[in-house]
């Protein structure tokens, strides 16, 4: 049996044409048989989102896409994948034309947004062939039978359905697979939430029973605390699947929250590697959960909406939460009432269906790991991976510093 290793390259690894030389070296030196998964080129998804929402920008988009991808992969339009490149560009033009004529739809929007990954796979496969990796070829996620749980938008990939529909023959050679999208429950294109290409890569690793998944990033692993808070903290050598998922929901954007889900049953490890230092050891490895009596990390997500009502959670509100792919930090409903805690930026999507009280809090913390140290903030939940706390303060940076040093200084001195 082939010993597959899945390599995922995000937009931060696809900024300039010379990045492909580093990708080529990584693939040539891969431990097993490599499978490549790509996001859109750096900044492309933002351009596509803007065009889908601002028709006046759409006219410039197509030429911009052609220019940027030919700058990254010169000769793509005249090479082995030239016809496919032209087909994707024509498809974008046709969907944008619908938008400018007032015929916009979720399907058109999805086709426009997914074109970033399609073009990226073509560009990367073209450049890898030029590099000397002649077996490289682009593959669309839906072409191998990748199924998502949802219609139009989805929170996760349907592994069982994807296994039943998997076309292994198309994965011969070195496939360069598109992340982020697949086939929805209605048989049409569906997208994961933003950043979902990591989840796609994890699904491919599970479907191919890979020995490991390597997520190539522009950072040295997952830190104890997001560097945005101005504290220099070490990378975490090992995280359990549950710890990693919990941390990713609380302001640590290195991986997508759903990334680990396909891998848990099979125990496939994830390595977080630095694309700018590919020969170094993995700063962070994610794998099966282990029992730990120490604090591992702190997550912090500013902007929290707390919704309470003296009635149970309505089916309409629940349906909206599911359809928008919102992942609440707390969702509790009884005949006597409900409490819902979710990111503030998700509130506009469901606000029209809220009948109770809405409060905005400063932030939510997640303390990953076990600790007996008292924490003077509102505890909203506790599980095997740690504690979730609501913070209300005008000095968030200072509270984070105090909490970090109070927790880790005692632990590090032991």
N, C-alpha and C positions, 0 to 999 in steps of 0.2 A: 504493500500500500504506500502511496506517495505521502511523504512527510511535508505537509503544506505549512507555510508560514505566511500569514496575511500581513501586508504592510499598508497602512493607511497614511496618506499624505494630504493634509489639509491645505487651505488657502495660504497659510503662512509659509508653507514649503513650496509654493508655486507662484512666486513673485516675479522672478526674472528667468530668462532663458537658460542662464548658466546653472540654475538650480537643478536642471535635468542631469547635469554631470554628476552631481552628488547622489541623485536618485539612482542613476545608472550604476554607480559604484556600490550603493546599498544592495541593489537587486543582484548584481554580479557576485557579491559576497554573502548573499543570504544563506542561512544555515540549511534550509530545506528548499522545497519547490515553491517559489514565490507567487503570491496572488497580490496584485496591486489594486487598491481602492483609492479613488481621488475625489476631492471636493472640487468646486469651481475654482478657477484661478483667483488670485488675491483681488478682492474688491468687486468681482463680477456679480455676485448675488445681489449686492446692494444696488448695482446699476440696473439689474433686471427688475428688482422690486420697484425702484423708482419709475421705470418705464411702464410697469403694469398699473401704476397709480397716477402717473402724470402723462397722459397721452401726448402732450406737446413735446415731451422729451423723447418719445418713441422714435421719431424720425431720425434722430442722431444715433440711436442705440445700435442699429444693425451695422453701420459703418464702423462704429466704435468697437463692436465685438470682433468684426473681421480684422481690424487693425491690431487690436490687443493680442488676439490669438496667433496671427501671423508674425507678430513681433516675438512672441514666446516660441513659436514653432515655424520658422521660415520654411516655405515650400509645402506647407500642409495642404494648401488648396490644389497643388499639382502633384502630390505624392499618392501613396497607396490608398489613402483615406480621403482623397480630394472630393469624390462624389458624395461620400457621407457628410463631409464638412458643408458642401453646398446644400445638401438636403436639410440639414439642421438649420442653416441660415435661412433658407426659404421657409421652413416651418415657423421660425420666429417671426419673419416678415408677415406671414399670413395671419398669425394670431394677433400680432400688433395691429394689423389692418382692421380686424374685428373690433379691437378696443377703440380705435380712433373713429369707427363708424357707430359706436354705441352698442355693440353686440358682446360686451365683455361678459365672461362667465368664470366660475371657479376652475373649470376645466382649462379654459384658455390661459388663465393666470398660472395654473400648475405647469402647463406645457412651456410657457415662457420661462418660468423660474427653473425648471428642470434642465433647460437647454444649457445652463452654465456648466453642469456636471457632464453633459453629453459632449460639449465642445472641449472641455478639459481632458476627458478620456481620449478623444481623438488627438489632441495636441501632445499629450504625454506619450501615447503609443507611437506617434510619428517620431518624436524626438528620441525615444528609446531605440527605435529601429536604426535611426541615424547613428546612435551611440554604439551600435553593434549588437543589440539584443533583438535579433530578427524575429523571435517568436512572439514579441509583444503585439497585442491586438486589442482594440476597444470592444467592450461588451456593455450593453445597457442592462441595468438591473432587472427590468421586466423581461428581457430576452432569456434569462436563465430561470425564470419562474418565481422571482421574489414577490411574496404577497404581504401586504400590510393590513393591519386590523383597523378598518375605517373606510369611509367614503370621502374622497377628496383630500382630507387631512387625517393623519393617524399619529398615535402616540408611540406605537411600537410595531415591530414586524411579527407576522404570524409564522413562527418557526415550523410548526407541524404542517401547515398548508404548503409552505415553501419547500419543505423536504419532499412532499408528495409530488410536487411539480418541477423539481430541480432538473435542469438539463445539464448534466456533467460534460457532455461532449463539447459544448461550446466553450468550456474552460480549459481546453487543451492549450499547450504552449504557455505563454505568460499573459494571462488576461489582465486588462486594465479596466476595472469595473467602476461604474458610476455609483456614487453614494447618494443618500438623501431621499430617493424616491423609489417607487415600485408600483405594483398593481394592487388597487384597492379592492374592497369586498364586492364592488359592482363591476369589476373587470376593467375599469378605466384607471388612468394614472392617479396616484395619490402621493402626497408629500409627508414626510415626517416633520416634526417641529424643527426650528432653526438649529443647526449644529448636529443634526441627526445622522450625518455621514459616519460618525464614530459608531453609532448603533448599527448602521448598515454593515460596516466592516466586521463588527462582532457577530452579526448574523451570518455573514459569509464564512467566518472562522468556524462557527458551529456547524453550518451546513456541510462544510468540507472536512470536518473533524480535524481541524488544524492543530498543530502542536502548540502554537501561540499566536497572539495578535500583537503587533507592534504599532503603536500610535506615535507617529513622528510629529513632534511639536517644536516650537521655537523657545521652549523653556526647559529648565533642568528639573523635570519631574513635578510632582505635586507637593507644594510647600505646606508647612504646618498652618500657615495663614496666608491668604491672598496677598501678594506683594503690593497691591494697590493701597494697603493701609500703612505703608511706610515702615514696616518692621522687617528686617532681614532675618528670615527664618530658614532652617535647613529643610532639605527635601525629606519626605517620608519614605523610608526604604521599602516598607510593605504595608499595603492596605487590603483588608478583606473586601469582598464584593459589596457587602452591605454598607460598610464604612465609606467606600468610594461613592456609592450611589447617594448616600445621605449627604456627604460633603458637596457633591456636585449640585445639589438642590439649594445650597446655601452660599452662593456667591463665589464658588470655586469653579471657573469655567473651563478647566483643562479638559474634562470629558463631559459628554452628554449624560444626563441622568439615567437614560435607559440603556446605556452602553453595556453594562455588565449583565443584563437580563438573559441574553441568549447563552451565556457562557457558564452560568452557575451550575447547571446539572452536569455538564461534561467536565467542569473544573479546568477549563482552558485559561491559562494566565494571560494577562495583559502587561506589556512592558511600555512604559512612557519613556521615550527616547528623545534626545535633543538633536534635531536635524542639523544644527550648526556644529555639533560635535559627535558625529555618528560612530566614531570608534570607541567612545567611552562606554562604560557599563551603564545599564539602565538605572537612572536615579530612583525611580519608583516602579515597583511591581505590584499588580493587583491580582489577587487570587482567592482561594477559599477562605472563608471567615475563620478566624482563630480567636480563642479566648485571651483577652488582654486585660490587665488590671491597671493600665496606664492610659493617660490622655494622649491621643494621637494627633489631633488637629482641632482647629476652631474654624467654623464657617460663619460668615456674616453676610446677610442680604438686606440692604437698606430698602425701605419702602414696603410697608406691610398693611394690608387691608384686613380688618377684623369685622366680620358680619355676624350679628346676633339677632334672633327673632324668638318670639314666644310661640311660634308654630313650627312644625317639622319642615325639613328641607323639601321644597316643592319639586315635582317631577320636571317642570319646565326649567327651573334653575339647574337641576342636576344634568338635564339634557344639554344645556348650553355649556356647562363646565366640561362635559365629555366631548362635545363637538368642536370646541376650541382647543382641545388638548391641554387644558389647564391642570396642573398638579398641585392641589392645595396642600399646605403643611398640616392642616387639621380640618377634618370634616366630620362633625358629630351631630347626629339628629336623633331625637326621641319624640314621643308624642307631646312632651312638655315644651319642646323648643329645639333650636339648632344653633350651632356655632361653626363658622367657616372662617379659616385663616388662609390667605393666599397672597401672592405678590401684588403689590399696588398696581403695577403696569397691566395686570390681567383684569382689573376691575371694570374698565370701560366696556369690555366684551359682554359682561353679564349684568351690569348695573340696572338695566331696564327691568330685570326680572327679580330684583331684590326688593322685598317688602319690609325688611327689618332695619335695624340700626347699623350704620357703617361708621367705623372709627379707623383713622389712619395712625399707625404707630411708626416709630423711627426705624426699627430694624428687627430682624429675627436672628438669633445666634443658634448654632448647633455645636455643642461641645462633644466631639467624637472620642469615645473611649469611656472608661470607668474612672470616677473620681469621687472621693468623699469630701472634697473641698466645698464648703458652702458658697453658693452663688446667690447674690441678693438681687435677683430679677425674676419676673413672672415665669414659672415653669408651665409650659403648655402640654408637653408630652415627654415620655421617656421610653426608650426601647433598648434592645440589646446593643445598639450601636452608640448610644449616647443620649443627651438631653437637648430639647429645643426650648429656647427662652425668648420671650418678647422683651425688647429694650425700648424704653421711652426716655430720650435724653436730647439735649441741645448740643452735647459734646461727644458725638459718636466716636470720633477718632480717639479721644482720651479714654473713653470707656473701654474700647477695644484694647488699647495698650495696657490698661490696668488689669483687665481680665486675662490677657495673654501672659503677662509677667507673673501675675499671682498664681496662675495655674501651672505654668511650665517651670518657673524658677524653683519652686518647691520640689517638683518632680525631677528636674535635671540634677538637683543637688543630692538626691538620694543615692 
